[in-house]
Amino acid sequence: MGPDYSDPNTNAATFAYNPDNSDGAAAVGLLAWRNAYEVPAEMNEATVAATLEQDADARAAMYQDIQRQYQAEAPSCRCSSASNRSACATASRTGGAAAPFRRSCIVR
């Protein structure tokens, strides 16, 4: 089984592309716009350029650069996955041993 998003532009266009952060843009299809993240012009331009690049190696390098820019510039919220049991399913429901339910995110 491979990754959920086989093309890196799926993530770049989601997180590192928002050419118009104004309310009037109404760019509801862009996650960065919905979160009011004003993506720097250079990152917007790099995302568009990487989308158009035909050489696979050059394109991969471009997306790596976008990722580094995003990690250095973008606001983020760190979440940790807890391994504490909050409930336990019965063996009959899971078809075997009891399985713990886990909390998906704890903000610290």
C-alpha positions in Angstrom: 0.0 0.0 0.0 1.4 3.4 -1.0 1.0 6.9 0.2 -2.4 8.6 0.3 -1.1 11.3 -2.0 1.1 10.0 -4.7 1.9 13.4 -6.2 3.7 16.0 -4.0 1.7 18.8 -5.5 -1.3 17.5 -3.6 0.3 18.7 -0.4 2.1 21.7 -1.8 -1.1 23.1 -3.3 -2.9 22.5 0.0 -0.4 24.0 2.4 2.0 26.2 0.4 -0.2 27.9 -2.2 -2.5 30.9 -1.5 -2.0 33.7 -4.1 -4.7 35.9 -2.7 -5.4 35.8 1.1 -8.0 38.6 1.0 -11.6 37.8 2.1 -12.7 38.9 -1.4 -10.8 36.0 -3.0 -13.2 33.5 -1.5 -10.7 30.8 -2.3 -12.6 28.2 -0.2 -10.9 25.4 -2.1 -7.5 26.3 -0.7 -6.7 25.2 2.9 -4.1 27.9 3.3 -6.8 30.5 2.5 -9.3 29.0 4.8 -6.7 29.2 7.6 -5.8 32.8 6.6 -2.2 31.8 5.9 -0.7 34.4 3.7 1.8 32.3 1.7 4.9 34.3 0.6 4.9 35.2 -3.1 8.1 33.2 -3.6 6.5 30.0 -2.3 3.4 30.5 -4.4 5.6 30.9 -7.5 7.7 27.9 -6.6 4.5 25.8 -6.2 3.3 26.8 -9.6 6.7 26.2 -11.2 7.0 22.8 -9.6 3.6 21.8 -10.9 4.7 22.7 -14.5 8.1 21.1 -14.3 8.5 18.0 -16.6 11.8 16.7 -15.5 11.1 14.3 -12.6 14.4 14.8 -10.7 14.2 18.6 -11.0 10.5 18.5 -9.9 11.4 16.4 -6.8 14.2 18.9 -5.9 11.7 21.8 -6.3 9.2 20.2 -4.0 11.9 19.5 -1.4 12.8 23.2 -1.5 9.1 24.1 -1.1 9.0 21.8 1.9 12.0 23.4 3.5 10.6 26.9 2.9 7.3 25.9 4.4 9.0 24.3 7.5 11.0 27.4 8.1 8.2 29.9 7.4 4.8 28.5 8.1 2.9 28.7 11.4 2.3 25.3 12.9 0.8 23.6 15.9 2.6 20.6 17.3 0.5 17.7 18.3 1.5 14.4 20.0 -0.2 11.1 19.7 -1.0 9.6 23.1 -0.8 6.0 23.8 -3.0 6.1 26.9 -6.0 3.9 26.8 -9.3 5.8 27.0 -11.5 2.8 26.4 -11.1 -0.9 25.5 -13.2 -2.9 23.0 -14.3 -6.4 23.9 -12.7 -9.3 22.2 -16.0 -10.2 20.5 -16.1 -6.9 18.7 -12.6 -7.0 17.5 -12.5 -10.8 16.7 -9.5 -11.3 18.9 -7.8 -9.7 21.8 -9.2 -6.5 23.3 -8.0 -3.4 21.4 -7.4 0.0 23.0 -8.9 3.1 21.5 -6.4 5.9 21.3 -6.7 9.6 21.4 -5.6 11.1 18.1 -4.1 14.4 19.3 -3.2 16.1 22.5 -2.2 19.7 22.3 0.4 20.7 24.8 
